[in-house]
Amino acid sequence: MKLRIVIVEPDPARARLVIESLAPLGHDITAIAESAALARRVREIAPDIVLIDMADPSRDVLEEMALASDPLERPVAFFVDRTDRDMTRQAIEAGVSAYVVAGLQPERLAGVMDAAIARFQMFRRMRSELETTRRALEERKVIDRAKGILMKARGISEDDAYALLRKTAMDQGRKVAEVASALVTAAGLLS
């Protein structure tokens, strides 16, 4: 699979080495030397993965580079020559998909990229599932509140309240949660 890759590497010789090691794989590679306009350049290029090589980054530079690469939108692999526990934690918390100590070694790039992409996709699925679960829980809470309002106002059972919500939703071509939300909002205005 041909990938659009951005390499953030301030050293032109190292950037050339990385490009030469990835070129036989047929990827579309762009090297960026300075971090000044990194966020804008990454947005313009819209790469499939970002590889950042920082021999000895400070904590601020590490966080800035990770966030500028937009790690929630694409895999980011960070290569450093040395690290400490805090820098590793900060990189992972910033969303970096792969954090490789011992620097960028061209012969390991393909494996690191595969791992970064797989980890990114796994976390993207998890975030999506979490959001779906959160939304379902919120809808459930609203439906329960609406059922409570109907039970109190009409003196009906919980099952009858839900049946009324469901019937109204079907009659109006809406979701039960939408009808429940409208009922809760209206009840809030009346109380």
C-alpha positions in Angstrom: 0.0 0.0 0.0 1.4 3.4 -1.0 1.5 5.8 1.9 1.9 9.6 2.0 4.6 10.1 4.6 5.9 13.2 6.3 9.4 13.1 7.8 10.2 15.8 10.3 14.0 15.8 10.4 16.2 18.9 10.9 19.3 17.1 9.6 19.3 17.0 5.8 21.7 14.0 5.7 19.5 11.9 8.1 16.4 12.9 6.1 18.0 11.7 2.9 18.9 8.4 4.6 15.3 7.9 5.6 14.0 8.8 2.2 16.4 6.4 0.5 15.4 3.6 2.8 11.6 4.2 2.2 11.8 5.0 -1.5 12.0 1.4 -2.8 8.6 0.8 -1.1 7.0 3.3 -3.4 5.7 5.7 -0.8 5.1 9.5 -1.4 7.6 11.1 1.0 7.9 14.7 2.1 10.7 15.9 4.4 10.2 18.9 6.6 13.3 20.4 8.2 11.9 23.0 10.5 9.1 22.8 13.0 8.0 26.4 12.7 5.1 25.8 10.4 4.7 22.1 11.0 1.0 22.0 11.9 0.1 24.0 8.7 2.3 21.8 6.5 1.0 18.6 8.0 -2.6 19.8 7.3 -1.7 20.7 3.7 0.0 17.4 3.0 -2.5 15.3 4.9 -0.1 12.4 5.3 -1.0 8.8 6.3 1.8 8.8 8.9 4.2 11.3 10.4 7.8 10.2 11.3 9.5 12.7 13.7 13.3 12.3 14.4 14.5 14.4 17.2 17.9 13.4 18.5 17.6 15.1 21.9 14.3 16.9 22.2 13.3 19.0 25.2 9.9 18.2 26.8 8.4 21.3 25.2 9.7 20.5 21.8 8.5 16.9 22.1 5.0 18.0 23.1 4.8 20.7 20.4 6.0 18.4 17.7 3.5 15.7 18.7 0.6 18.0 18.9 1.5 19.8 15.6 1.4 16.4 13.9 -2.2 16.0 15.0 -1.8 12.5 16.5 -5.6 12.0 16.8 -5.9 12.3 13.0 -3.0 10.2 11.9 -0.3 7.9 13.2 2.8 9.6 14.5 6.1 7.8 15.2 8.6 9.6 17.3 12.3 8.6 17.2 14.6 9.9 19.9 18.2 9.1 20.8 17.6 9.3 24.6 14.6 9.7 26.9 13.4 9.6 30.4 10.2 8.3 32.0 8.4 11.7 31.9 9.2 12.3 28.2 7.9 8.9 27.3 4.7 9.4 29.3 4.2 12.9 27.7 4.6 11.5 24.2 2.1 8.7 24.8 -0.3 11.1 26.5 0.0 13.4 23.5 -1.2 10.6 21.3 2.1 9.4 19.7 1.5 6.0 18.1 5.1 4.8 18.4 7.9 6.2 20.6 11.2 4.6 19.6 14.3 5.2 21.7 17.7 4.5 20.2 17.0 6.8 17.2 15.9 6.3 13.7 17.4 3.2 12.1 16.3 2.9 8.5 16.3 -0.9 8.5 13.6 -0.8 11.3 11.4 1.9 9.7 8.9 -0.4 7.9 8.2 -2.4 11.1 7.9 0.7 13.2 5.5 2.3 10.7 3.3 -0.9 10.6 3.2 -1.0 14.4 2.3 2.8 14.6 -0.4 2.4 12.0 -1.9 -0.7 13.7 -1.8 1.0 17.1 -3.4 4.2 15.7 -6.2 2.2 14.1 -6.8 0.3 17.3 -7.0 3.5 19.4 -9.3 5.1 16.8 -11.6 2.1 17.0 -11.6 2.3 20.8 -12.3 6.1 20.8 -15.2 5.5 18.4 -16.6 2.7 20.5 -16.2 4.8 23.6 -18.1 7.7 22.0 -20.9 5.3 20.8 -21.2 3.9 24.3 -21.2 7.4 25.9 -23.9 8.5 23.4 -26.0 5.4 24.1 -25.7 6.0 27.9 -26.8 9.6 27.5 -29.7 8.6 25.4 -30.7 6.0 27.9 -30.6 8.6 30.7 -32.8 10.9 28.8 -35.2 8.1 27.9 -35.4 7.1 31.6 -36.1 10.7 32.6 -38.8 11.0 30.0 -40.4 7.8 31.1 -40.4 9.1 34.7 -42.1 12.3 33.6 -44.8 10.3 31.7 -45.3 7.9 34.5 -45.9 10.7 37.0 -48.0 12.9 34.6 -50.2 10.1 33.3 -50.0 7.6 36.2 -48.8 4.8 33.8 -46.3 2.0 34.2 -42.7 2.2 33.0 -43.4 -0.2 30.1 -46.4 1.9 29.1 -44.4 5.0 29.2 -41.7 3.5 27.0 -44.4 2.2 24.6 -45.8 5.7 24.4 -42.4 7.2 23.6 -41.7 4.5 21.0 -45.2 5.0 19.3 -44.7 8.8 19.2 -41.2 8.4 17.7 -42.5 6.0 15.0 -45.5 8.3 14.3 -43.1 11.3 13.9 -40.3 9.3 12.1 -37.8 10.2 14.8 -35.6 8.3 17.2 -37.0 7.5 20.7 -34.1 9.4 22.2 -35.1 12.6 20.2 -38.7 12.4 21.4 -37.5 11.8 25.0 -35.2 14.7 24.8 -38.0 17.0 23.5 -40.3 15.8 26.3 -37.6 16.4 29.0 -36.9 19.9 27.6 -40.6 20.8 27.5 -41.1 19.5 31.0 -38.1 21.6 32.2 -39.8 24.7 30.7 -43.0 23.9 32.5 -41.6 23.4 35.9 
